[in-house]
């Protein structure tokens, strides 16, 4: 059920994206997420057989739970950082241009993009994304254009 909700949410969000302007690659956690999917599948399957043999829990229920957890991590591993017409696709969700107030670069080689976001939740006012060095200039150019434009539109037409 939860996996179906995740899939529905992702498909709904992807429809809002618009055209792809720049693909900066998969989530930096991709390998870890794939490892989680594999380990949960193996461990869960083994535990399911052991529990069924002792008669405590049905093998089918354990296998369904294991499959859902493995598919969740597999789905998480497919996240990508992309710049699209309508904002920034942050691996699994869209951050619209009009919500980005400002941005800055951090890190030794300025590979960490810090986005300052307009939100009602103070703990969500900032998010950071690791940008591959090869895409840093292109991301910077797109941000300069879209964030400046969005900030100007928000000043002229407050919501």
ABEGO torsion letter per residue (X at the ends): XAAAAAAAAAAAAAAAAEBBABBAEBBAAAAAAAAAAAAAAAAAAAAAAAAAAAGABBAAAAAAAAAAAAAAAAAAAABBBBBBAAEBBBGABBBBAAABABBBBBEAAGABBBBBBBBABAAAABBBBBBBAAAAAAAAAAAAAAAAAAAAAAAABBX
